[in-house]
Amino acid sequence: MPAELSPIEKAKFVSAKRASDFVETGMRVGLGTGSTAAWMVRCLGERVKNDGLKIKGVPTSSRTAALAQSLGIEVVTLDEAKWLDLTIDGADEYDADLSLIKGGGGAHLQEKVVATASDRMIVIADAAKKVDTLGAFPLPLEVIPFGWQTTKTLVEETLVGMDVLGRTTALRMNGDAPFVTDEGNHILDLHLERIGNPRQLSLVMNQIPGVVENGLFIDICDVVVVGHGDGRVEVTDISSGTVEHDSVDLMEHENLFADLG
Ligand SMILES: O=C(CO)[C@H](O)[C@H](O)COP(=O)(O)O
């Protein structure tokens, strides 16, 4: 294990590796976005190369598409795949009900479409992503560029009636210019601190004209795979109510880390 891999990065790898075990030949798989999901794509790429794994991957961003293709994973569009067996993706926060905040990487619109079109969604995370109440991580809203400042004002006015603590909003920037998503939209980050009723907030935010999609995932995720830097991993399945404790041998996968260097 190279020294430069931090404990948090090892934890992300461990969750991604364990979750990739759910993928079998013939599956249509949603490929998430972010640093944890990138580990999962690398793990699948290794199995495609070394073990003859055959899957069709539906990426949730242009970044993930480029990574998957570079690793020899067959990439298809969601419309070509139509329905997916499984989506594996990261999250910014998850709670005990497996409600999520996603979109830290600005890809939550495609991520939500893909996860919702899947029989199962597995979230991969390190333990720091677990929260009692969602909201410490800013909630992303994807908004169309047209009239975004008016949309921002409408969002702020609407938040006054909602069960949240903070109400500041900020346009996400990429250097000096607004961040632009793969769909050509912008992101408003809502600094809410605490979201008392995520289901209600999600419904209300999506009704504001100009808002395309929010980063709350409610009743979408079925399983969370939490990795630790020492190789321990927990698999929690919300539908069966089971928690499985397992481990991943980090030394066995040194080649994957070496490839990164
Ligand atoms: O929702 C996402 C991207 O839109 C990511 O899954 C989320 O931001 C977690 O990222 P990371 O695995 O890098 O912590």
The ligand as a Tripos MOL2 file, in Angstrom:
@<TRIPOS>MOLECULE
LIG
   14    13     1     0     0
SMALL
NO_CHARGES

@<TRIPOS>ATOM
      1 O1        -23.0470   13.1390   -5.4200 O.2       1 LIG1
      2 C1        -21.9310   13.0720   -5.8420 C.2       1 LIG1
      3 C2        -21.5040   13.7490   -7.0940 C.3       1 LIG1
      4 O2        -22.5170   14.5570   -7.6080 O.3       1 LIG1
      5 C3        -20.8890   12.2660   -5.1290 C.3       1 LIG1
      6 O3        -21.2930   10.9520   -5.0920 O.3       1 LIG1
      7 C4        -20.7300   12.8100   -3.7420 C.3       1 LIG1
      8 O4        -20.3740   14.1960   -3.8520 O.3       1 LIG1
      9 C5        -19.6540   12.0630   -2.9550 C.3       1 LIG1
     10 O5        -18.4080   12.3000   -3.5350 O.3       1 LIG1
     11 P1        -17.0750   11.6420   -2.9680 P.3       1 LIG1
     12 O6        -17.1990   10.1690   -3.1460 O.co2     1 LIG1
     13 O7        -15.9790   12.2610   -3.7930 O.co2     1 LIG1
     14 O8        -16.9710   12.0350   -1.5020 O.co2     1 LIG1
@<TRIPOS>BOND
     1     1     2 2
     2     2     3 1
     3     2     5 1
     4     3     4 1
     5     5     6 1
     6     5     7 1
     7     7     8 1
     8     7     9 1
     9     9    10 1
    10    10    11 1
    11    11    12 2
    12    11    13 1
    13    11    14 1
@<TRIPOS>SUBSTRUCTURE
     1 LIG1         1 GROUP 0 **** ****
